Amino acid sequence: MIITKTPFRISFSGGGSDLPSFYEKYGGCVLSASINKYMYISIHPYFDAKYTSLKYSENEIVDDISKIKHKILNSVLNQKNISGVEISSTADVPAGTGLGSSSSFTVGLLHALSCYEGKYISKAQLAEEACDIEINKLGAPIGKQDQYAAAYGGLNFIRFSRTGSVSVEPIVMKPETYMKLQSNLMMFYTGTSRSANTILTEQKKNMSQEDKTNNLIQMCGLAEEMKTALEDNDLSSFGQIMNRGWTLKKTLASGISNPDIDRAYDIAMENGALGGKLLGAGGGGFLLFYCEQHNQEKLRTAIGLKKMNMKFEYNGSSVVHIGDEYWG
């Protein structure tokens, strides 16, 4: 058996600029970090090689891999012509919560299958292949940031050029700044999950509107400001930049926020948060806030939502187990 472990991510600023409809005209950038919440993918030969067994939120057993219902599994297994295996996925956090779970699944699956084939695959190749599967082959209306965050891991500034190339630059800061940033972040589950596709499809269409395009350009500028602040070990303005970014992000599509999310955000800001945002495309999932430690208990009590503890991680997608032998 082979098992891969692939992290989820949180994004601080620039989300949306990784969509082709934007970066092909203006270039894009995102500041994000992978966290210690993971997607686990396991693979081993199936007992009866005539069949392929798949276990995710549903169970499938097929005698022809072209019959697989799961779109990503269908695309990847048919592209690699791999059958007669059992593949299982388990996640620390459910899908639809704004942590990039779909791309973590794709990256982890590609990593596991490459190992199964006895082939080395680099982090860059993992991210590129995951983007190709999700965006080009399956036509998902998503960007590129999640695949690179999952493959590389760490706290990074990710640039998207007009030609489509991507560069990943780790943020360098003092260890005490890194630890303070991590301890001053609070994540709360809104109680709802959602599909990002509807919001992202609307956002893509809205890029024809000058005001929304200009707001996303400003959001890229805020990501640059965040990068500079962290490299200067200056956290005093970090939360304020998050707040400015959230104000801009809400204008990009109608479903990004709603009255319940706005109410929770306002409560957090009234009880010690310096800034925050909803993670992912919007509509549900997790709220992320920057709040100094002396105000955190007050905020937690006032907001009344489930808090999820997390830390940064820096390994990216990794192989955590290879069995001693295969059947065959």
C-alpha positions in Angstrom: 0.0 0.0 0.0 1.1 3.6 -0.8 -0.3 6.5 1.2 0.1 10.2 0.4 -0.6 13.1 2.7 -1.5 16.5 1.1 -2.2 19.7 3.0 -5.1 22.1 2.7 -4.4 25.8 2.5 -5.5 29.2 3.7 -5.2 32.3 1.5 -4.6 35.7 2.8 -4.9 38.0 -0.2 -5.0 37.9 -4.0 -7.5 35.1 -4.4 -9.3 35.4 -7.8 -6.2 36.7 -9.5 -5.2 33.1 -10.3 -8.1 32.8 -12.7 -7.0 32.8 -16.4 -9.6 35.4 -17.2 -7.6 37.8 -15.0 -4.0 36.8 -15.0 -3.8 36.4 -18.8 -4.4 40.2 -19.0 -2.9 41.6 -15.8 -0.8 38.9 -14.1 -1.8 37.7 -10.6 -0.4 36.9 -7.2 -1.6 35.2 -4.0 -0.1 35.1 -0.5 -1.1 31.7 1.1 -0.1 29.1 3.6 -0.6 25.3 3.8 -2.0 24.1 7.1 -1.8 20.9 9.2 -5.2 19.6 7.8 -4.8 17.0 5.2 -6.2 14.8 2.4 -5.0 11.2 2.6 -4.9 9.0 -0.5 -4.1 5.3 -0.3 -3.6 2.9 -3.3 -2.9 -0.8 -3.6 -3.6 -3.6 -6.0 -7.2 -4.8 -5.7 -7.8 -8.4 -4.7 -9.5 -9.2 -8.0 -7.5 -7.5 -10.7 -10.6 -7.5 -13.1 -12.1 -4.7 -10.9 -11.2 -1.2 -9.7 -12.5 -0.2 -6.3 -12.8 3.5 -5.3 -13.8 4.8 -1.8 -14.4 8.4 -1.2 -17.8 10.0 -0.1 -19.2 7.2 -2.2 -18.1 3.6 -3.1 -17.5 2.4 -6.6 -16.5 -0.9 -8.0 -16.1 -1.0 -11.8 -14.9 -3.5 -14.4 -14.1 -0.7 -16.8 -12.3 2.5 -15.6 -14.2 4.5 -18.3 -17.4 3.9 -16.2 -16.0 5.7 -13.1 -18.4 8.4 -11.9 -15.9 10.5 -9.9 -14.7 13.0 -12.5 -11.1 13.4 -11.2 -10.6 9.7 -10.7 -12.0 9.0 -14.1 -9.8 11.5 -15.8 -6.6 10.6 -14.0 -6.9 6.8 -14.1 -7.9 6.8 -17.8 -5.0 9.1 -18.7 -2.6 6.9 -16.9 -4.4 3.7 -17.9 -4.3 2.3 -14.4 -6.9 -0.3 -13.3 -7.2 -3.2 -11.0 -6.4 -1.1 -7.9 -8.2 0.0 -4.8 -8.0 3.8 -4.0 -9.4 5.4 -0.9 -9.5 9.0 0.3 -9.9 10.5 3.7 -9.9 14.1 4.7 -9.5 16.0 8.0 -12.0 18.6 6.8 -15.0 18.1 4.5 -15.2 19.5 1.0 -16.8 22.9 0.2 -15.2 24.7 3.2 -12.8 27.0 1.3 -9.6 25.1 2.0 -8.8 23.9 -1.5 -9.8 20.3 -0.8 -10.5 19.4 -4.5 -7.0 20.4 -5.6 -5.5 18.6 -2.6 -7.3 15.5 -3.7 -6.0 15.8 -7.2 -2.4 16.5 -6.1 -2.4 13.7 -3.6 -3.9 11.3 -6.2 -1.3 12.1 -8.8 1.4 11.8 -6.2 0.2 8.4 -5.1 -0.2 7.1 -8.7 3.3 8.3 -9.7 4.7 6.4 -6.7 2.7 3.4 -7.6 4.2 3.5 -11.1 7.7 3.8 -9.6 8.2 7.3 -11.0 9.6 10.4 -9.3 7.4 13.5 -9.7 8.6 17.0 -8.6 6.4 19.5 -6.7 6.2 21.7 -9.8 5.1 18.8 -12.0 2.5 17.7 -9.4 1.0 21.2 -9.4 1.1 21.6 -13.2 -0.5 18.2 -13.8 -3.2 18.9 -11.2 -4.0 22.2 -13.0 -4.1 20.5 -16.3 -6.6 17.9 -15.0 -8.9 20.3 -13.2 -8.8 23.3 -15.4 -8.1 22.1 -18.9 -9.4 18.5 -19.0 -12.4 18.9 -16.7 -13.2 22.6 -17.3 -13.5 23.5 -13.7 -13.9 27.4 -13.3 -11.1 27.5 -10.8 -7.6 29.1 -10.6 -4.1 27.7 -10.0 -3.3 28.7 -6.4 -4.7 25.6 -4.7 -2.7 23.1 -6.7 0.6 24.9 -6.0 -0.2 25.5 -2.3 -1.0 21.8 -1.9 2.1 20.5 -3.8 4.7 22.9 -2.4 3.5 23.5 1.2 4.7 26.4 3.3 4.0 30.1 3.5 4.4 31.4 0.0 4.0 34.3 -2.4 2.7 32.7 -5.6 2.8 34.7 -8.9 0.8 33.9 -12.1 2.3 35.4 -15.2 0.3 36.4 -18.3 1.8 33.4 -20.2 0.4 31.0 -17.5 3.7 30.2 -15.8 3.7 30.1 -12.0 6.5 30.9 -9.6 6.5 30.0 -5.9 8.5 32.2 -3.5 8.7 31.2 0.2 8.3 34.1 2.6 11.4 34.7 4.7 10.9 36.2 8.2 12.2 35.9 11.7 11.1 32.7 13.5 9.4 34.8 16.2 7.4 36.7 13.6 6.3 33.4 12.0 5.2 32.0 15.4 3.3 35.2 16.3 1.5 35.3 12.9 0.5 31.7 13.4 -0.8 32.2 17.0 -2.7 35.4 16.0 -4.8 33.6 13.4 -8.2 32.2 14.3 -10.4 30.0 12.1 -14.2 29.6 12.7 -16.6 27.3 10.8 -19.6 29.1 9.5 -21.7 25.9 9.7 -22.3 25.8 5.9 -20.4 24.4 3.0 -20.9 25.2 -0.7 -19.7 24.5 -4.2 -17.3 27.2 -5.4 -18.2 26.7 -9.1 -21.2 29.0 -9.2 -19.4 31.9 -7.5 -16.3 31.5 -9.6 -18.3 31.3 -12.8 -20.0 34.6 -12.0 -16.7 36.1 -10.9 -15.1 35.1 -14.3 -18.0 36.8 -16.2 -17.7 39.9 -14.0 -14.1 40.4 -15.1 -15.6 42.2 -18.1 -16.7 45.0 -15.7 -14.0 47.6 -15.2 -14.8 48.3 -11.5 -14.5 44.7 -10.5 -11.3 44.2 -12.4 -9.9 47.3 -10.7 -10.8 45.9 -7.3 -9.0 42.7 -8.1 -6.0 44.6 -9.2 -6.1 46.4 -5.8 -6.3 43.0 -4.1 -3.1 41.9 -5.8 -1.5 45.1 -4.6 -2.6 44.2 -1.0 -1.0 40.8 -1.4 2.3 42.6 -2.3 1.9 44.8 0.8 1.4 41.7 3.0 4.5 40.1 1.5 6.6 43.2 2.3 5.1 43.5 5.8 6.0 39.9 6.7 9.5 40.2 5.2 10.0 43.3 7.3 8.7 41.4 10.4 5.9 44.0 10.7 2.6 42.4 11.8 1.0 45.7 12.9 -0.7 46.3 9.6 -1.4 42.6 8.7 -4.9 42.5 10.0 -5.8 45.8 8.5 -4.7 44.7 5.1 -6.9 41.5 5.4 -9.8 43.7 6.2 -9.3 45.9 3.2 -8.9 42.8 1.0 -12.2 41.3 2.3 -14.0 44.6 1.6 -12.8 44.4 -2.0 -13.4 40.7 -2.4 -17.1 41.0 -1.5 -17.6 43.2 -4.6 -16.4 40.5 -7.1 -19.5 38.3 -7.1 -22.9 38.3 -5.5 -22.6 35.1 -3.6 -19.3 35.7 -1.9 -20.9 36.8 1.4 -24.4 36.8 2.9 -26.1 38.4 6.0 -25.0 35.6 8.3 -21.4 35.8 7.3 -21.5 39.6 7.5 -23.0 39.5 10.9 -20.3 37.1 12.2 -17.6 39.2 10.6 -18.9 42.4 12.3 -19.1 40.6 15.7 -15.4 39.6 15.3 -14.3 43.1 14.4 -16.2 44.5 17.4 -14.5 42.0 19.7 -10.8 42.3 18.9 -10.2 41.2 15.4 -8.0 43.5 13.3 -9.2 42.0 10.1 -10.3 38.8 8.4 -11.9 37.2 5.4 -13.9 34.2 4.3 -11.7 31.5 2.9 -12.1 30.2 -0.6 -14.5 31.4 -3.2 -17.1 32.5 -0.6 -20.7 31.6 0.4 -19.7 29.4 3.4 -16.9 27.4 4.9 -14.4 29.0 7.3 -13.9 32.6 8.4 -10.2 33.5 9.2 -9.3 36.4 11.5 -6.2 38.1 12.6 -6.6 38.8 16.4 -3.9 39.3 19.0 -3.9 36.8 21.8 -5.1 39.0 24.6 -8.4 39.5 22.6 -8.9 35.9 21.4 -11.1 34.6 24.2 -13.4 37.6 24.0 -13.7 37.1 20.2 -14.3 33.3 20.5 -17.0 33.8 23.1 -18.8 36.6 21.2 -18.8 35.0 17.7 -20.3 31.7 18.9 -18.9 29.6 16.1 -16.9 26.4 16.2 -13.2 27.2 16.2 -10.8 25.0 14.3 -7.2 24.8 15.7 -4.5 24.8 13.0 -0.8 25.4 12.4 1.2 26.1 9.3 2.9 23.2 7.6 5.8 23.3 5.2 6.2 19.8 3.6 3.5 20.0 0.9 2.3 16.7 -0.6 4.4 13.8 0.7 4.5 10.0 0.6 4.0 8.8 4.2 3.9 5.0 3.6 5.1 2.5 1.1 4.3 -1.2 1.8 7.0 -3.8 1.8 5.7 -5.6 -1.3 3.0 -5.7 -4.0 0.9 -8.6 -5.2 1.5 -9.9 -8.7 
